[in-house]
Amino acid sequence: MQKKKRYILYGQQAMKTITNILLLPLLLVVMGCEVDMNINDHIDKNAPLKLTVHKRNKKTGFTSSDSVEIAASSDKFKRLIEWGNNNISGWEYTPASYVKEISVVQKDFRMLYTTGSNGVTIGFTDAEGNPKQYQKMVNAKELDFLSK
């Protein structure tokens, strides 16, 4: 009788393992799906943005940060809004954490980018209060205007 119990236990454990193996590819497919989104849906166009540039000193290895406000009426703000309107498709969910050279922040919105790179990450809190984070491949130097 005890052998049957073990056999059933092994059968249940095998079923759980099979279920997990089958669900993993489905989860990866869902996570890898591209979504359309406009960063302008998450930015208050009447409020300034905070731009922070982190620079690493090659000699010391230390990082310093300089922050400036981007006024809603500025050319840089307008360029970012235009960039958002032109980059609606191709966003992919990402749970990873990123360290980038440039951050643009406003309330629950953040955009992370490194000068000359071909990737940008955005994060925000959605209407239901859930944190979201997406990344997108872009042309190298496409957002370099942020650091100038």
N, C-alpha and C positions, 0 to 999 in steps of 0.2 A: 504494500500500500504506500509506503514511503517513497518508493521509486516512482510511482505515478505522480505524486505531488511534485517531485523534482522535475519530472518531465514536463508537467504543466507549467511550473515556474519557468523553466528554460524556454518553453513555448511562448509564454507571455513576454519574457525578456527579449526573445528573438523578434516578436511582433513589434515591440517598441523600437527596437533597433532598425527594423525594416521601415517602419513609419518615419523615423527620423531621417533615414537615408533618402526616402522619397520626398520628404518635405524640404530638405535642404536645397535642391535645385530650384524648386518653386520659389522659395524665399529669395534666392540669388537673382532669379529672373525678375521678381517684383521689385527688388531693391535696385536693379540695374536699368529699370525702365526710365526713359527720358520723359520729362514733363515740360509743359509750357508754363512760363511764369514771367511776369514783368516785375522787375525790382521796384518799379514806380508804384506798384500796389502796396508796398510796404514802407514807402518814404512819404513823409509829410512835406509837400512841395513849398510850404510856407515857413518852414522851420530850417535853421542851419544844420549842416552836417559837421561832425568833428572828424578831421583828418589827422591821423597820427602816422608818422614815418619813423620806423625803427632802423637805426644805422649801427652796424657793427664795426668797431675799430679793429682793423687788421693787426695792429701791433699789440694791443692789450687784450683783445678778445671781448671786451666789454661792449654792451649795447647801450646806446643813448636814444632817447625818443624826443621828437619835436611834434607838438600838436598845434593845429591851427583850426579856425572855424571857417567853413565854406558857407558863405551867405547864400540864401535861396535866390538872390538876384544876380549872383556872380556867373561869369562865363563857365567856370569849372563845374558848378552845380548844373547848369544847363547842358553841358556836354555829357555829364553823367546821366541825366534824365534821357537825353537823346540815345546814349549808348544802351540804356535799359530798354527803350522802345525798339531798338534794332537787334536786341539779343533776347528774344522771348523764348525761343525753342532751344532744345538741347541740354536742359538742366537735368542732372542726375542726383538722386538722394545720396548723401554720404554721412555716415555716423562718425567718421574720423575727426580728430582734432588737427588743426593746422597752425603752424607758426609762419607768419608772413611778414613782409617788410612794411606793407601799407595796410592800414585799417581805416575804413570809413564807417562811422557809427552815428546812429540817431535813434533814440529810445530803444525799442526791441529789435532794431535792424542793425546788421553788421555785414560789411563786405571786406574780404581779405584778398590781398594781391601782392605779388612780388614783382618789382620792376623788371621788365624784359621777359617775364615768364609767359607761359601759354595756358595758365589756369587761373580761375577766379572762384572764390567760395563765398556764398552768402548764407546768412543765418537770420532767422526772425522768429517771432512768436505768432502763430496763426490766430484767427478769430476765435477759436475755441480755447486758446491759451496753451497750445502745444508747441514746444520748440521744434523748429524745422531747420535743416541745413542741406544745401545743395551746392554742387560744383558744376563748372562748365569749362570746356576747353575753348580758348579764344586765340586770336592771332597774337603772336609775341609782340610786345610793346603797345598793344591796343589800348591799354589803360595807363600807360606811362604818364599821360598828361596829369594824372592825379598828384604825382610827386614833383611837378614843376611849378 
